[in-house]
């Protein structure tokens, strides 16, 4: 009975994840798209979006909900990219310069966001969403009227004969920012999988030698073995390693950056600051009683998230399949899609992990890739797929907020009941 109860709680807790998993499989089948194309597009979207989604974890753990204000971090990154293009710095040095500009801008914006969210405790998720819309107006003013007139820029980025920045900037050719990170080192997907499986096995054995934990070692070796077996199946190998033009390749440096952020999220939670994040996220009253500066800790969490999101936007822009920079619109859906993705992975308003962020990105974008073709085959109209995408994005976030509010009300009811019992 206990096991049944645990299974029921698990299914209830991750209902959205299992729903999206079922929908993803259904849409891939109904869409009729070539599985190699789907695999390539999924990997491309994981390359582009995973870093940004991972940037949401720290403020969630700190009890600040989904930081939709990462949109402002994306704006900081786009300012950095604009200045980089204007100054003519190309390739990897250009990406590094954009990241360097993003760091102080993102930290400053994050500080201001954190100060404001400290004034609206309990409403951070909605507050950060509205704040992103407000900041968009200031961003448009900056790019339309201040850049090119008050702040001089080169003709590479400004509108000739007028003030403001061009609507679309090219990252390819002489600009040299397109695929600047992705193009450093790429390997076939199957090679990357085998290397990862071998790494998991080695880490598992080393962990056993250090801690003598047989269970963890067996789990790690089992995962590595399953990965190798699955990706050695001829049917699977054919998907990722077909004709030479269709070989799915992994941008190694991009995934090193994503892995580094995952490691950072893990390691920082073992530090004193990470323990403060957890304490504040669990109870601000208890954390304050323990001598933790709650407001300062919350501001640091938002600053980190905003800077990381800015760097994630740089990774996204250089990896974008079109190779262009939509100056006035590239940042608008960043917070919405990242927030929806991490919720799809099983995270909540106050709980998140690296695995949930990566899984959610995978499932959310698998639907984005197949939605139009599936809708066209099912309803004869591909536009339905676009409406379905919007419905999923807003629907998942709305559901998470409702569940969070319902759980909070339920928990408060239990506390009140216990208090009444003790009083009686």
KAWO-V365391 format. One record per backbone hydrogen bond with DSSP energy under -0.5 kcal/mol. NH is the residue of the N-H (numbers start at 1). CO is the residue of the C=O. E is the energy in kcal/mol with one decimal. If there is no record, write none. Layout:
BEGIN
nh=NH co=CO e=E
nh=NH co=CO e=E
END
This chain:
BEGIN
nh=5 co=1 e=-2.6
nh=6 co=2 e=-2.7
nh=7 co=3 e=-2.6
nh=8 co=4 e=-2.6
nh=9 co=5 e=-2.4
nh=10 co=6 e=-2.3
nh=11 co=7 e=-2.7
nh=12 co=8 e=-2.2
nh=13 co=9 e=-2.5
nh=14 co=10 e=-2.3
nh=15 co=12 e=-0.9
nh=18 co=14 e=-2.2
nh=19 co=15 e=-2.3
nh=20 co=16 e=-2.4
nh=21 co=17 e=-2.2
nh=22 co=18 e=-2.3
nh=23 co=19 e=-2.6
nh=24 co=20 e=-2.6
nh=25 co=21 e=-2.0
nh=26 co=22 e=-2.4
nh=27 co=23 e=-3.0
nh=28 co=24 e=-2.3
nh=29 co=25 e=-1.9
nh=30 co=26 e=-2.8
nh=31 co=27 e=-2.7
nh=32 co=28 e=-0.8
nh=32 co=29 e=-0.5
nh=38 co=34 e=-2.1
nh=39 co=35 e=-2.5
nh=40 co=36 e=-2.4
nh=41 co=37 e=-2.6
nh=42 co=38 e=-2.6
nh=43 co=39 e=-2.3
nh=44 co=40 e=-2.3
nh=45 co=41 e=-2.4
nh=46 co=42 e=-2.3
nh=47 co=43 e=-2.6
nh=48 co=44 e=-2.0
nh=49 co=45 e=-2.6
nh=50 co=46 e=-2.0
nh=53 co=49 e=-2.0
nh=54 co=50 e=-2.4
nh=55 co=51 e=-1.0
nh=55 co=52 e=-0.5
nh=56 co=53 e=-1.7
nh=57 co=54 e=-1.3
nh=60 co=56 e=-1.3
nh=61 co=57 e=-2.4
nh=62 co=58 e=-2.0
nh=63 co=60 e=-1.6
nh=64 co=59 e=-2.9
nh=65 co=349 e=-0.5
nh=67 co=65 e=-0.5
nh=68 co=66 e=-1.8
nh=70 co=67 e=-1.7
nh=71 co=68 e=-1.5
nh=72 co=69 e=-1.9
nh=73 co=69 e=-0.8
nh=74 co=70 e=-2.1
nh=75 co=71 e=-1.7
nh=76 co=72 e=-2.0
nh=77 co=73 e=-1.9
nh=78 co=74 e=-2.1
nh=79 co=75 e=-2.0
nh=80 co=76 e=-2.0
nh=81 co=77 e=-2.5
nh=82 co=78 e=-2.4
nh=83 co=79 e=-2.4
nh=84 co=80 e=-2.0
nh=85 co=81 e=-2.5
nh=86 co=82 e=-2.6
nh=87 co=83 e=-2.3
nh=88 co=84 e=-0.6
nh=88 co=85 e=-0.8
nh=89 co=84 e=-1.9
nh=90 co=88 e=-0.6
nh=91 co=176 e=-0.7
nh=94 co=90 e=-1.3
nh=95 co=91 e=-1.8
nh=96 co=92 e=-2.7
nh=97 co=93 e=-2.3
nh=98 co=94 e=-2.4
nh=99 co=95 e=-2.4
nh=100 co=96 e=-2.3
nh=101 co=97 e=-2.3
nh=102 co=98 e=-2.1
nh=103 co=99 e=-1.6
nh=104 co=100 e=-0.9
nh=105 co=101 e=-1.4
nh=106 co=102 e=-3.6
nh=107 co=103 e=-2.2
nh=108 co=104 e=-2.5
nh=109 co=105 e=-2.8
nh=110 co=106 e=-2.8
nh=111 co=107 e=-2.3
nh=112 co=108 e=-2.1
nh=113 co=109 e=-2.6
nh=114 co=110 e=-2.9
nh=115 co=111 e=-2.4
nh=116 co=112 e=-2.0
nh=117 co=113 e=-2.9
nh=118 co=114 e=-1.7
nh=119 co=116 e=-1.4
nh=120 co=117 e=-1.0
nh=121 co=118 e=-0.5
nh=123 co=120 e=-2.0
nh=127 co=123 e=-2.7
nh=128 co=124 e=-3.0
nh=129 co=125 e=-1.5
nh=130 co=126 e=-2.4
nh=131 co=127 e=-2.3
nh=132 co=128 e=-1.8
nh=133 co=129 e=-1.4
nh=134 co=130 e=-2.4
nh=135 co=131 e=-2.7
nh=136 co=132 e=-1.4
nh=137 co=133 e=-1.0
nh=137 co=134 e=-0.8
nh=138 co=134 e=-1.1
nh=139 co=135 e=-2.5
nh=140 co=136 e=-2.4
nh=141 co=137 e=-2.0
nh=142 co=138 e=-2.3
nh=143 co=139 e=-2.4
nh=144 co=140 e=-2.4
nh=145 co=141 e=-2.3
nh=146 co=141 e=-1.4
nh=147 co=142 e=-3.0
nh=148 co=151 e=-3.4
nh=149 co=146 e=-1.4
nh=150 co=145 e=-0.5
nh=150 co=146 e=-0.9
nh=151 co=146 e=-2.6
nh=152 co=150 e=-0.7
nh=157 co=154 e=-1.5
nh=158 co=154 e=-1.3
nh=159 co=164 e=-2.0
nh=160 co=158 e=-0.5
nh=162 co=159 e=-1.9
nh=164 co=147 e=-1.5
nh=165 co=143 e=-2.1
nh=166 co=157 e=-3.2
nh=169 co=325 e=-2.3
nh=171 co=323 e=-2.4
nh=172 co=323 e=-0.6
nh=175 co=172 e=-1.5
nh=176 co=173 e=-0.6
nh=177 co=171 e=-1.7
nh=178 co=171 e=-2.2
nh=179 co=318 e=-3.3
nh=180 co=177 e=-1.6
nh=183 co=179 e=-2.5
nh=184 co=181 e=-1.4
nh=187 co=250 e=-1.9
nh=189 co=248 e=-3.3
nh=192 co=188 e=-2.1
nh=193 co=189 e=-2.5
nh=194 co=190 e=-2.1
nh=195 co=191 e=-2.1
nh=196 co=192 e=-2.6
nh=197 co=193 e=-2.7
nh=198 co=194 e=-2.3
nh=199 co=195 e=-2.4
nh=200 co=196 e=-2.6
nh=201 co=197 e=-2.2
nh=202 co=198 e=-2.4
nh=203 co=199 e=-2.8
nh=204 co=200 e=-2.2
nh=205 co=201 e=-2.1
nh=206 co=202 e=-2.6
nh=207 co=203 e=-2.7
nh=208 co=204 e=-1.9
nh=209 co=205 e=-2.4
nh=210 co=206 e=-1.7
nh=211 co=207 e=-2.9
nh=212 co=208 e=-2.8
nh=214 co=212 e=-1.0
nh=217 co=213 e=-1.7
nh=218 co=214 e=-2.7
nh=219 co=215 e=-2.3
nh=220 co=216 e=-2.6
nh=221 co=217 e=-2.6
nh=222 co=218 e=-2.4
nh=223 co=219 e=-2.4
nh=224 co=220 e=-2.3
nh=225 co=221 e=-2.4
nh=226 co=222 e=-2.6
nh=227 co=223 e=-2.4
nh=228 co=224 e=-2.1
nh=229 co=225 e=-2.6
nh=230 co=226 e=-2.8
nh=231 co=227 e=-2.4
nh=232 co=229 e=-0.9
nh=233 co=229 e=-0.5
nh=233 co=230 e=-1.2
nh=237 co=233 e=-3.0
nh=238 co=234 e=-2.2
nh=239 co=235 e=-0.7
nh=239 co=236 e=-0.7
nh=240 co=236 e=-1.4
nh=241 co=237 e=-2.1
nh=246 co=243 e=-2.0
nh=247 co=244 e=-0.8
nh=248 co=240 e=-1.9
nh=250 co=187 e=-3.4
nh=252 co=185 e=-2.2
nh=252 co=250 e=-1.0
nh=253 co=185 e=-0.6
nh=255 co=251 e=-1.9
nh=256 co=252 e=-2.0
nh=257 co=253 e=-2.1
nh=258 co=254 e=-2.0
nh=259 co=255 e=-2.7
nh=260 co=256 e=-2.4
nh=261 co=257 e=-2.0
nh=262 co=258 e=-2.1
nh=263 co=259 e=-2.5
nh=264 co=260 e=-2.5
nh=265 co=261 e=-2.6
nh=266 co=262 e=-1.8
nh=267 co=263 e=-3.0
nh=268 co=264 e=-2.7
nh=269 co=265 e=-0.7
nh=270 co=267 e=-1.5
nh=271 co=268 e=-1.0
nh=274 co=268 e=-0.9
nh=275 co=271 e=-2.1
nh=276 co=272 e=-1.7
nh=277 co=273 e=-2.2
nh=278 co=274 e=-2.2
nh=279 co=275 e=-2.5
nh=280 co=276 e=-2.8
nh=281 co=277 e=-2.4
nh=282 co=278 e=-2.1
nh=283 co=279 e=-2.4
nh=287 co=283 e=-2.3
nh=288 co=284 e=-2.4
nh=289 co=285 e=-2.0
nh=290 co=286 e=-1.6
nh=291 co=288 e=-1.4
nh=292 co=287 e=-2.3
nh=294 co=292 e=-1.4
nh=297 co=293 e=-2.4
nh=298 co=294 e=-2.4
nh=299 co=295 e=-2.0
nh=300 co=296 e=-2.2
nh=301 co=297 e=-1.9
nh=302 co=298 e=-2.0
nh=303 co=299 e=-2.6
nh=304 co=300 e=-2.6
nh=305 co=301 e=-2.2
nh=306 co=302 e=-2.6
nh=307 co=303 e=-2.3
nh=308 co=304 e=-2.6
nh=309 co=305 e=-2.4
nh=310 co=306 e=-1.9
nh=311 co=307 e=-2.3
nh=312 co=308 e=-2.4
nh=313 co=309 e=-2.0
nh=314 co=310 e=-1.5
nh=315 co=311 e=-2.1
nh=316 co=312 e=-2.3
nh=317 co=313 e=-2.9
nh=318 co=314 e=-2.3
nh=319 co=315 e=-1.0
nh=320 co=316 e=-0.9
nh=320 co=317 e=-0.6
nh=323 co=320 e=-0.7
nh=325 co=169 e=-3.0
nh=326 co=324 e=-0.6
nh=327 co=167 e=-1.6
nh=327 co=325 e=-1.3
nh=328 co=167 e=-0.6
nh=329 co=326 e=-1.0
nh=330 co=326 e=-2.3
nh=332 co=329 e=-1.1
nh=334 co=331 e=-1.3
nh=337 co=333 e=-2.6
nh=338 co=334 e=-2.2
nh=339 co=335 e=-2.4
nh=340 co=336 e=-2.4
nh=341 co=337 e=-2.3
nh=342 co=338 e=-2.2
nh=343 co=339 e=-1.5
nh=344 co=340 e=-2.2
nh=345 co=341 e=-1.4
nh=346 co=343 e=-1.6
nh=347 co=342 e=-1.7
nh=348 co=351 e=-3.1
nh=351 co=348 e=-0.6
nh=357 co=353 e=-2.0
nh=358 co=354 e=-2.4
nh=359 co=355 e=-2.8
nh=360 co=356 e=-2.4
nh=361 co=357 e=-1.9
nh=362 co=358 e=-2.0
nh=363 co=359 e=-2.6
nh=364 co=360 e=-2.8
nh=365 co=361 e=-1.9
nh=366 co=362 e=-1.4
nh=367 co=363 e=-1.4
nh=368 co=364 e=-1.3
nh=369 co=365 e=-2.1
nh=370 co=366 e=-1.4
nh=371 co=367 e=-2.0
nh=374 co=370 e=-2.7
nh=375 co=371 e=-2.6
nh=376 co=372 e=-2.3
nh=377 co=373 e=-2.1
nh=378 co=374 e=-2.3
nh=379 co=375 e=-3.1
nh=380 co=375 e=-0.6
nh=380 co=376 e=-1.3
nh=381 co=375 e=-0.9
nh=384 co=381 e=-1.1
nh=385 co=382 e=-1.1
nh=386 co=382 e=-0.8
nh=387 co=383 e=-1.8
nh=388 co=384 e=-2.4
nh=389 co=385 e=-2.0
nh=390 co=386 e=-1.9
nh=391 co=387 e=-2.5
nh=392 co=388 e=-2.6
nh=393 co=389 e=-2.4
nh=394 co=390 e=-2.3
nh=395 co=391 e=-2.6
nh=396 co=392 e=-2.4
nh=397 co=393 e=-1.2
nh=398 co=394 e=-2.6
nh=399 co=395 e=-2.6
nh=400 co=396 e=-2.2
nh=401 co=397 e=-2.2
nh=402 co=398 e=-2.3
nh=403 co=399 e=-2.8
nh=404 co=400 e=-2.4
nh=405 co=401 e=-2.4
nh=406 co=402 e=-2.7
nh=407 co=403 e=-2.8
nh=408 co=404 e=-2.3
nh=409 co=405 e=-2.2
nh=410 co=406 e=-2.4
nh=411 co=407 e=-2.8
nh=412 co=408 e=-2.2
nh=413 co=409 e=-2.1
nh=414 co=410 e=-2.0
nh=415 co=411 e=-2.2
nh=416 co=412 e=-2.5
nh=417 co=413 e=-2.1
nh=418 co=414 e=-2.4
nh=419 co=415 e=-2.4
nh=420 co=416 e=-2.4
nh=421 co=417 e=-2.3
nh=422 co=418 e=-2.4
nh=423 co=419 e=-2.3
nh=424 co=420 e=-2.4
END
